[in-house]
Amino acid sequence: MTRLRPLTLSLALAATAIGAAPAAPPPVQDWSDIEVVIVRPDHPGPALWHIAKGASEIWIVPTVSPVPKGLPWDTTEIASLLKGAHALLLPPRASIGVFEGLWFWMTGMDVLEQPDGKALEDTLPPPLRARFISERTRIGRDADRYSEFLAGVAALRLESDYWNYANFTPNGPQRTIESLASREGVPARPVATYPAMNVIKDVPRMTPAAHLACLKMALDDIDTQSLHAVAAAEAWAKGDIGGVKAHYSETHLDDCLNQNSAYAVLRESANRDMTSAIVAALSKPGTSVAVMPMGFFLRKGGVLERLQAAGLTVTGPGS
């Protein structure tokens, strides 16, 4: 049985016709159609949304992922907003307790693996197998890297491997903003922390069909990101929301994991907790800054709609 710490961490953090891959169409994103008061940006750099309530205000910075490593973008405006801010709110994070994680790593990894004598590629229908082999070969990975794992687990690993191959990084802009906050002495904290083991332990309960769907979703993501991820990142960097909507799509592996009941609960909790943290920040005089994924903020049922439902007026850039 293979013991692979990086795979366990990938699962914790995740905690978005099958055949020859066609050319990927432009991403389709379930964007919210809610109206905001539009303010034309007078600064270079990413688009910002703003809420003011009495003596309090919060600036929201939605980000895209993955982005090219070293993506250049103008941090001037965000750095200015962080001067004197009393908090940087970060998205919820998943965690594994030290002892629980070690115990699972030592005794439980087999629940994420194929039954004895099975190899991943032997379990795939021929068109999906051909597509998977073609992609892993393109990015320089051999069958052994994935062969022991359930298809949904292999899907997470494949998409991560593609990001490494393409020189992409997840959460690059967020890490830069965290660094800016640290420089200004602004405390940064995730609005909530959830136990990742609940999600990991639910993976073996997914049906074989759900696992195959996850692998197809990962391949679809790679097709889309190959054509659109750089353009989405560049549009984000200059505050071009129309360009972001034309090219950005949340990973379909989120939909894959949403087949996992524990993950579905976690996703709803994340929306609720991010919204509640922003509302709570507006009860304190002064400025706060919040950063979160673009889809998390703008998709239907996301944080923007929930803030509006709470009676808050949100100003933002035009689309």
CORJOBEL-V549204 format. One record per backbone hydrogen bond with DSSP energy under -0.5 kcal/mol. NH is the residue of the N-H (numbers start at 1). CO is the residue of the C=O. Records with the same first field share a line. If there is no record, write none. Layout:
NH: CO ; CO
This chain:
4: 2
5: 3
8: 4
9: 5
10: 6
11: 7
12: 8
13: 9
14: 10
15: 11 ; 12
29: 27
31: 29
32: 298
37: 314
39: 316
49: 60
50: 315
51: 58
52: 313
53: 56
56: 53
57: 286
58: 51
59: 288
60: 49
61: 290
62: 60
63: 292
67: 169
69: 167
71: 68
74: 237
75: 73
79: 75
80: 76
81: 77
82: 78
83: 79 ; 80
85: 82
86: 287
87: 287
88: 187
89: 87 ; 289
90: 189
93: 192
95: 194
101: 97
102: 98
103: 99
104: 100
105: 101
106: 102
107: 103
108: 104
109: 104
111: 108
112: 109
113: 110
114: 148
118: 115
120: 147
122: 119
123: 119 ; 120
124: 121
129: 125
130: 126
131: 127
132: 128
133: 129
134: 130
135: 131
136: 132
137: 133
138: 134
139: 135
140: 137
141: 136
145: 142
146: 143
147: 143
149: 146
150: 112
153: 150
154: 150
155: 151
156: 152
157: 153
158: 154
159: 155
160: 156
161: 157
162: 158
163: 159
164: 160
165: 161
166: 162
167: 163 ; 164
168: 163
169: 67
172: 169
175: 171
176: 172
177: 173
178: 174
179: 175
180: 176
181: 177
182: 178
183: 179
184: 180
185: 182
186: 181
187: 185
189: 88
191: 90
194: 93
196: 95 ; 194
197: 95
198: 195
199: 196
200: 196
201: 197
202: 198 ; 199
203: 199 ; 200
205: 202
206: 202 ; 203
211: 207
212: 208
213: 209
214: 210
215: 211
216: 212
217: 213
218: 214
219: 215
220: 216
221: 217
222: 218
223: 219
224: 220
225: 221
226: 222
227: 223 ; 224
228: 224
229: 225
232: 228
233: 229
234: 230
235: 231
236: 232
237: 233
238: 234 ; 235
239: 236
240: 235
241: 239
244: 240
245: 241
246: 242
247: 243 ; 244
248: 244
254: 251
255: 16 ; 252
256: 252
257: 253
258: 254
259: 256
260: 257
261: 259
264: 260
265: 261
266: 262
267: 263
268: 264
269: 265
270: 266
271: 267
272: 268
273: 269
274: 270
275: 271
276: 272
277: 273
278: 274
279: 275
280: 276
281: 277
282: 278
283: 280
284: 281
286: 55
288: 57
289: 87
290: 59
291: 89
292: 61
294: 63
297: 293
298: 294
299: 295
300: 30
302: 299
303: 296
304: 297
306: 302
307: 303
308: 304
309: 305
310: 306
311: 308
312: 307
314: 312
315: 50
316: 37
